[in-house]
């Protein structure tokens, strides 16, 4: 067996392999990273080959995070996959060992990933920072009319930066190129589409001028909000009133993913998501209580 880094010529084979392992996602998902991710190149993919056939692979996606005025270089671990015929031979572990060495060479300050099997990654020193969600149930009455309209991703960047800075959260850096890429690759992910509907950015507003921006997807039994941000013209009481009014308007629960710092500020009851656990391995002094990977940025 041979551990290699992929290249532009071998990339189609890697995408086809991942489609076989994760049939729920469109193969265009992987090509969208190749086309739109400003920091990604095929040599960020590590694979193990046997007789020239891929039997295991792992993507290491460089990412920039921002904390106040500081830029932090990190990387996301994604698309960890092993052919069923080769499982149980420690191939994913070999790829993880390689990535940890590479992280030190590239001077990443941390590695971050999302997994359903957190115990597996603890052996390499990854720590859980969790993924937290709250549920807003519709009240029996509504006070204000609610309007909701889609907005282009260009409209959220100033709100995004201001919002996370105000809570002093370590969050991914976003610019227009990154936002365009995120919109492209997310549309092909099973997480962000449902019955041919795709997650999008929207502006929610009531008649007294209170507003928030969110990235969400309307599902059958509830409305899923992957990220929500607002500016300083609305306090926490106004926000909760707006969300309650929207739940009443929808006639269904709203499921919100939020940073723990924001949940505590709002005084909401929260639950840890048992299916998606965000984990981090640090190589420098990082305040894990402030580190947040918004769900739209998942990989």
N, C-alpha and C positions, 0 to 999 in steps of 0.2 A: 504494500500500500504506500501511496505517496501523498504527502500534504503539500498542496500548491496554492498559489494565489491566482484567481481568475483574471482574464483579460477580455478585451472587446470581442475577440474571436470566439472565446469559449462561453461568453455570457448567455447566448441563447440556450445552450445546453443546461446551464444552471437554472435559468428561468423555467425551462420545461421540467426539470427535476422537482423544483419547488411546487409547480402546478400539480404534479403527481402526488406529492405529499400533502399539500393543502388545496384540495380540489374546490373548496368553497370560494376561493379568491380567483379573480380573473388574472390570467397571465400578464395582462396589460399593467397590472399593479407593479410588477417588478420592472418592466420597461419604463414606467413613468419615473421611477427613481433615476434610471440611467439618463433619461432625457431632461428631467427638470430639477433634480437635486443639485444645487450649486457646489456641494462639498463631496459628492459621491463619484467614485470611479470604480470600475470592475475589480481593480486590485485591492479594494476594501472587502472583497469576498474571499473567504478561505474555505478550501474544500479538501476532502480526502478522496483519492481516486483508486480504484482497483481495476486493473486491466482497462484503463482509459475511461472507465465509467464512474460517474459520481456516486459515492455511497454515503457521504455526509457533507454538510455545508453549514456555514455560519457567516452572516454579514456583520461587519463592523462599520457603522455609519458615523462619520465625524459630525459633531454638533457643537455649536457655540451657545453658551448660556450667558445670561446677563444678571448681575447682582449690583444694584445701584449703578455706579459708573464703571464697574469692572466687567471685563469680558473673560469668560471661562471656557477653555477648550476641553471638550469631553467627547464621548462616543456612545452610541446606542448599539446594543447587541440585538440582532434581529434575525429572523428566518433560520433559526437553529433547527436543522432537519437531518434525520438519518433514514436511509432506506430500511424498510422493515426487515429485509433479509440480513442486515448487518447490525441490528440493534443488540445491545448487551455486550458489545466488544470495546466499549470505552472510547469510541470515535469522537463523540461530542466533547468528551473530556480533553482529548488531545487538541481539539480546536480551541477550547477555552484556555488551555495552557499557553497556546501560541498567541492568543489575543492578549492575555495578561502581559506577556513579554513585549508585545508590540505596543501596548498602551504606555509602557515605561519609555520606550524608544520615542514615541510620538509626543510624550510629555502631556498625555491626557490627565486632567485633574480628577476625573472619575469616569467609570463606566456605568451605564444605566440600562435596564431591561425591564420587560413586562412578561410575567410568567404565571402559569397555573400550578407550577411545581416549585415553590420557593425553597423547599428543603434541599433540592438538588444543587442550587447555586450557592447555598451557604458554605459548602465545602471549599469554595474559592474566596471566601471572605465577603460575599455580598450580604448587605443588610437590608431588611425590609423598611421601606418608607411608606408603603401602603398605597391604596387608592380608596378614596372616601366618597360616599354618595349620600344624598339626602332625598327624601320623598316629600313633595308638596301635594297634599290631597285637596281636591276641590271643595270649597266651602258651600254651604247650602244657599247662600245669596251672594250676589256680586254688586259692588258699589259703582264701578266706573267702566265705561266702554273701553275695550282694548283693541288696538290696531297692531298688526304684525305684518311686516313687509321685508322681503329679501333685500339684502344690500351687498354690494361688491366687497371683496376682501380688502380692497384698497382703503375702505372706510374705517377699518377697525384698528389700524396700526397705532395711531396716536392713543386711542383708548387703551389698547393692550399694554403699551409701555407705561402709561400713567398708572394704570390699575395695579400692575404687579410691583411697580416701584413704591406705590403708596402702602402696600402691605409688606414691603421688603422681602419679596419672594425671589428666589433664584429660579428663573424661568428661561425657556429657549429664546434665543434671539430670532426675531422675525423681520424680514424686509419684503419688498414686493416680489423678488425672485423666489424666495422661500415660500411665500403665501401662494403664489401661482403653482409651485410644485406640490404643495400640500393639497391644494384643491384637486389637482390632477390625480395623484396617486391614491388619495382617499376614496375617490369615486369608484375605484375598482376593488376596494376592500369590503369584505362581507360585514365588517363592523359598522360601516357608514352608509349602507344602503339596505332598504327593506321594501319588498314588493315593487321594485323598479323606482322607488323614491330614494333620493340621495340627500345626505346631510348638507346643510347650507348655512350661511351666515344670515341672520335676520335682526331687524331692529324692532323691539317690542316697546310700545308706548301707550300711556293712558291719556285721558283728556286734560289732566292737570300738568302735563309736560314731563312726567317722570318716565325715564327710558333706560333700557339695557340693550346690549348686543349679545347675541348668543349663537352658538354653533349647535344645531340640533336636527333631529330626525323624528318624524311623526310615525310611531309604531301603532299597532292595533289597540293595545291595552293601555298604553301610556305614551307620553311624549318624552323622548330622551334628549337631555341637554348635556353635551359633552364638554362645553365650556361656556361660561357666562361672565361678562365684564360690564362695568358701569363707570360713569365718571362721578365727580364729586357733587353733582347737583342732586344726588339722591342719598338719603341716609338709610340705615338698615331697616328702620320701620317702614319707610317708603318702599324699599325694595321688597320686603315681605308682603306688603299690601299689593304691590304690582304683581308679584308671583301668584298670590292667592286669587287675584282677579283674573289672571290668565288661566289658571287651572279651572276656575269656574266657567270661563269662556269656552275652554276645550271640552269640559265635561269628563276629564280623566286626570289621573295622577301625572305629575311632572317629576321625572327622575333626574337629579342634578349631580354632576361630578364637580367637586370643588376642592381647592386646597384646604388643608386642615386649619391653617391660620384664618382663612375666610369663614369657614364653618364656625369656628370659635367666636369670631367677631359677630356673626349673625345670631349666635346662641341657638343653633339648630341641632337637633338630634341626628347623629350620623351613624352609618354602618360601614364597616370595612367590606370591600368587595372581595368575596372568597374566590372568584374566578380569575381576576386580574390582580396580581400583586406586583407593585413597582419595587425594584431592588437596585441597590447602588453599591459599587465598590469604589472606595475613595483612594486617591494617591496623594492627597494634600488635605489641609484643614478645610473641610466643608461643613457648614451647619446644616445637617440633614433635616432639621425641623423646618428649614426654609426652602429646601429643594423641592421643586414641583415640575412634573412632566404633564402638561395638559393633554387630555386624551386625543384631541385632534393631531397632536404631534407624535402619537404612537407610531411605531414602525414594526 
